[in-house]
Amino acid sequence: MVIGVIPARLNSIRFPKKILANLGGKPMVAYVAEQAFKAEKLDKVIIAIDSKETEQALLEYDFKLVMTSKKHTSGTDRIAEVAKGEPEAKIVINIQGDEPLLNPKLIDGLVDIFHDPSVEMATVVSRKLTVTDLLNPNVVKAILDENQNTQDFKRNVFDMEIGAVYRHIGMYGFQKDTLFEFTAQEPSEREQKKSLEQLRALDHGIPIKALITDCDQMAVDTPEDLQRVAAVMGLDLDEVKEMDD
């Protein structure tokens, strides 16, 4: 069984309650879940929540919700808690809860990578990397080898690395046992220094295979991002606000 899990922590630091941000009368995370349901390779989609407020906001939708601990320090830890309650799951896909424009084909492509039983963990990268992106430390860059294995993740790159660099899209897939192995490890020194959780995998010898795409990424990290996403979706910007306004 392949499950997709959307970690939905309510109180994000940069944009509190962003998962419940109102897009045309619907919580943002509901759009993410609806897009995930369109993926052909997922057997189940679960939203991993951590608050009664989120639960109440999503009651009217036909989503499977699992209440998880508020103590988790990352979405991956939250996903691992959900996976422990899914004994039939073999592959677990981590779907970011702040991308309402999620392309379901990305999920299917990521699942297909696991047809190779040697793949333990996988992620998505994009060829669409502008000069502005290269200079922006908030845009994470992935460096791949010739076999599409990730060698490193960086916020800043140097000229000699440009040919191997892709924009990292924050979606991950795990063999379930690898997910548990990953979350059992202490954060690595590089992970803490660069605030990049995926470095823990590389630092503990877990290889990460990359799915190379031409996708765009429009994650919502700020209220301004929400406005941009709403414009792409063709929503009335006057209707876009936080749910508790």
Secondary structure as GFF3:
##gff-version 3
##sequence-region A 1 245
A	DSSP	beta_strand	2	8	.	.	.	ID=ss1
A	DSSP	three_ten_helix	18	20	.	.	.	ID=ss2
A	DSSP	beta_strand	22	23	.	.	.	ID=ss3
A	DSSP	beta_strand	26	27	.	.	.	ID=ss4
A	DSSP	alpha_helix	28	37	.	.	.	ID=ss5
A	DSSP	beta_strand	44	49	.	.	.	ID=ss6
A	DSSP	alpha_helix	52	58	.	.	.	ID=ss7
A	DSSP	beta_strand	64	67	.	.	.	ID=ss8
A	DSSP	alpha_helix	75	84	.	.	.	ID=ss9
A	DSSP	beta_strand	91	94	.	.	.	ID=ss10
A	DSSP	alpha_helix	104	113	.	.	.	ID=ss11
A	DSSP	beta_strand	121	126	.	.	.	ID=ss12
A	DSSP	alpha_helix	131	135	.	.	.	ID=ss13
A	DSSP	beta_strand	141	144	.	.	.	ID=ss14
A	DSSP	beta_strand	150	154	.	.	.	ID=ss15
A	DSSP	three_ten_helix	159	164	.	.	.	ID=ss16
A	DSSP	beta_strand	165	175	.	.	.	ID=ss17
A	DSSP	alpha_helix	176	184	.	.	.	ID=ss18
A	DSSP	alpha_helix	189	194	.	.	.	ID=ss19
A	DSSP	alpha_helix	199	203	.	.	.	ID=ss20
A	DSSP	beta_strand	208	213	.	.	.	ID=ss21
A	DSSP	alpha_helix	223	233	.	.	.	ID=ss22
A	DSSP	three_ten_helix	237	239	.	.	.	ID=ss23
###
